[in-house]
Amino acid sequence: ASGKETTHMGGPCYVMNEEGELERGPACTDNFQVVKFVYEDAEWQSVEQCFQAVKFQDPIRERIRLTLPGSQTDHDYGIDVWRIGREYGEFRRKDWDSVRLEIMYQINHAKYLQNPKLQEQLLSTGKRLIWGKPSTANWQVWNSLIQMQIRKEITEDKLKDGPLGGEGLKEALREQLQILYQYGLVDSMEHV
């Protein structure tokens, strides 16, 4: 990937304000944000670090898990772990393309469940549309769907019930996708 491609990755999602304009959302909507949580019995430093690592088995997975943030910005740390994940692409799990959206949701679910202050930040967006930052593949859309779905679960006091999975998750994300479709941000309902 080019340096230009990576400079546009990461950063908080946008939130639509009352005038219908997109403005910077809370830091919690950034997968590069450094915040500790546990997923699959291991401690992680950011959603991006965890996501890149779970593509692989050990020793690659552990190499990424042990890549800790230094004095660099959250964005630079996110790019570092993203690049490590890209470096080992041929070794990633065979089913990755079919499970990556659900895994990203599960990782975000764990982050929010274990960090009540982040739940408060996400709830501060009210019912406003959340739109992901530009990214690779479908992540601009998928990050939007994940953040809005988790906000709904927090609002309905269902976050503690555990993450959705399979068809239940797909149905929930399609409901969120309908919102993006209504605003003209996506041109089809085929993203989930």
C-alpha positions as CSV (number, residue, x, y, z in Angstrom):
1,A,0.0,0.0,0.0
2,S,1.2,3.5,-0.7
3,G,1.9,6.0,2.0
4,K,-1.0,8.1,0.7
5,E,-3.5,5.3,1.1
6,T,-2.5,4.9,4.8
7,T,-2.6,8.6,5.6
8,H,-6.4,8.5,5.1
9,M,-6.9,5.5,7.3
10,G,-7.8,5.7,11.0
11,G,-9.2,8.6,12.9
12,P,-12.6,9.1,14.4
13,C,-15.8,8.5,12.4
14,Y,-17.8,11.5,11.3
15,V,-21.2,12.4,13.0
16,M,-23.9,14.3,11.2
17,N,-24.8,17.5,13.0
18,E,-28.2,19.1,13.1
19,E,-27.4,21.1,9.9
20,G,-26.8,17.9,8.0
21,E,-23.1,18.4,7.9
22,L,-20.5,15.7,8.8
23,E,-18.2,16.7,11.7
24,R,-15.5,14.9,13.6
25,G,-17.0,12.3,16.0
26,P,-15.8,11.2,19.4
27,A,-12.4,9.5,19.7
28,C,-14.0,6.2,20.7
29,T,-15.1,5.7,17.1
30,D,-11.5,5.5,15.9
31,N,-10.2,1.9,15.6
32,F,-6.6,3.3,16.0
33,Q,-7.4,4.8,19.4
34,V,-5.1,3.3,22.0
35,V,-7.3,1.9,24.8
36,K,-6.7,-1.4,26.6
37,F,-9.2,-4.3,26.6
38,V,-9.3,-8.1,26.6
39,Y,-10.4,-10.1,23.6
40,E,-10.1,-13.9,23.5
41,D,-8.2,-14.0,26.8
42,A,-5.5,-11.6,25.7
43,E,-4.9,-7.9,26.4
44,W,-4.9,-5.6,23.4
45,Q,-3.9,-1.9,23.0
46,S,-6.3,-0.9,20.2
47,V,-9.0,-2.4,18.0
48,E,-6.7,-2.2,15.0
49,Q,-3.9,-4.1,16.8
50,C,-6.3,-6.9,17.8
51,F,-8.0,-7.0,14.4
52,Q,-4.6,-7.3,12.6
53,A,-3.4,-10.1,15.0
54,V,-6.5,-12.3,14.9
55,K,-6.1,-12.8,11.2
56,F,-3.2,-15.1,12.1
57,Q,-2.1,-18.0,14.3
58,D,1.0,-17.8,16.5
59,P,3.8,-16.7,16.2
60,I,2.5,-13.9,13.9
61,R,-0.5,-13.2,16.1
62,E,1.7,-12.9,19.2
63,R,4.2,-10.7,17.3
64,I,1.4,-8.2,16.6
65,R,0.0,-8.5,20.2
66,L,3.4,-7.7,21.6
67,T,3.8,-4.7,19.3
68,L,3.1,-2.0,21.9
69,P,2.5,1.7,21.4
70,G,5.5,3.8,22.1
71,S,5.7,7.6,22.0
72,Q,4.0,7.8,18.6
73,T,0.5,9.0,18.0
74,D,-2.4,6.6,18.1
75,H,-2.6,7.0,14.3
76,D,1.0,6.1,13.7
77,Y,0.7,3.1,16.0
78,G,-2.4,2.0,14.1
79,I,-0.6,2.3,10.8
80,D,2.4,0.3,12.3
81,V,0.2,-2.7,13.3
82,W,-1.8,-2.4,10.0
83,R,1.5,-2.7,8.1
84,I,2.6,-5.8,10.0
85,G,-0.8,-7.4,9.2
86,R,-0.3,-6.6,5.5
87,E,3.3,-7.9,5.6
88,Y,2.1,-11.4,6.5
89,G,-1.0,-11.4,4.3
90,E,-0.4,-14.8,2.7
91,F,-0.5,-16.5,6.1
92,R,-3.8,-15.1,7.2
93,R,-6.7,-17.5,8.0
94,K,-8.4,-18.9,4.9
95,D,-11.9,-17.8,6.0
96,W,-10.8,-14.2,6.7
97,D,-12.9,-12.5,4.1
98,S,-16.1,-14.2,5.2
99,V,-15.5,-13.5,9.0
100,R,-13.7,-10.1,9.1
101,L,-16.8,-7.9,9.5
102,E,-18.2,-10.0,12.4
103,I,-14.7,-10.1,14.1
104,M,-14.3,-6.3,13.8
105,Y,-17.8,-6.0,15.4
106,Q,-16.8,-8.5,18.2
107,I,-13.6,-6.6,18.9
108,N,-15.3,-3.3,19.1
109,H,-18.0,-4.8,21.3
110,A,-15.3,-6.0,23.8
111,K,-13.7,-2.6,23.8
112,Y,-16.9,-0.8,24.6
113,L,-18.1,-3.4,27.1
114,Q,-14.9,-3.0,29.1
115,N,-14.6,0.8,28.9
116,P,-17.8,2.5,30.2
117,K,-16.3,6.0,29.5
118,L,-16.2,5.1,25.8
119,Q,-19.8,4.0,26.0
120,E,-20.6,7.5,27.3
121,Q,-18.7,9.0,24.4
122,L,-20.5,7.0,21.8
123,L,-23.9,7.8,23.4
124,S,-23.0,11.5,23.1
125,T,-23.7,11.1,19.4
126,G,-27.4,10.7,20.2
127,K,-29.3,9.1,17.3
128,R,-27.2,11.0,14.7
129,L,-25.8,9.3,11.7
130,I,-22.2,8.0,12.1
131,W,-20.1,7.8,8.9
132,G,-16.7,6.1,8.9
133,K,-13.5,7.8,7.8
134,P,-12.2,6.9,4.3
135,S,-10.4,3.6,4.5
136,T,-9.5,0.5,2.5
137,A,-12.1,-2.0,1.1
138,N,-15.6,-1.5,2.6
139,W,-14.4,-0.3,6.0
140,Q,-15.8,3.2,5.7
141,V,-19.3,1.6,5.5
142,W,-18.6,-1.2,7.9
143,N,-17.1,1.0,10.6
144,S,-20.2,3.2,10.4
145,L,-22.5,0.1,10.8
146,I,-20.5,-1.3,13.7
147,Q,-20.5,2.0,15.6
148,M,-24.2,2.7,15.1
149,Q,-25.1,-0.9,16.0
150,I,-23.0,-0.8,19.2
151,R,-24.6,2.5,20.1
152,K,-28.0,0.9,19.7
153,E,-27.0,-1.9,22.0
154,I,-25.8,0.5,24.6
155,T,-28.9,2.6,24.4
156,E,-31.1,-0.5,24.7
157,D,-29.0,-1.9,27.6
158,K,-28.1,-5.0,25.6
159,L,-24.3,-4.6,25.3
160,K,-23.9,-6.8,28.4
161,D,-25.8,-9.6,26.7
162,G,-22.8,-10.4,24.6
163,P,-22.0,-9.7,20.9
164,L,-24.4,-10.7,18.2
165,G,-23.3,-13.2,15.7
166,G,-24.2,-14.9,12.4
167,E,-27.5,-14.0,10.9
168,G,-28.6,-12.0,13.9
169,L,-25.6,-9.7,13.4
170,K,-26.2,-9.4,9.6
171,E,-29.8,-8.5,10.2
172,A,-28.9,-5.8,12.8
173,L,-26.2,-4.4,10.5
174,R,-28.6,-4.3,7.5
175,E,-30.9,-2.1,9.7
176,Q,-28.1,0.3,10.1
177,L,-27.2,0.1,6.4
178,Q,-30.7,1.2,5.6
179,I,-29.9,4.5,7.4
180,L,-26.8,5.0,5.3
181,Y,-28.8,4.1,2.1
182,Q,-31.5,6.7,3.0
183,Y,-28.9,9.4,3.3
184,G,-27.4,8.4,-0.1
185,L,-24.1,7.4,1.4
186,V,-24.3,3.9,-0.1
187,D,-25.9,3.0,-3.4
188,S,-26.9,-0.6,-2.5
189,M,-27.8,-2.8,0.4
190,E,-25.2,-5.4,-0.6
191,H,-22.5,-4.3,1.9
192,V,-23.5,-6.8,4.5
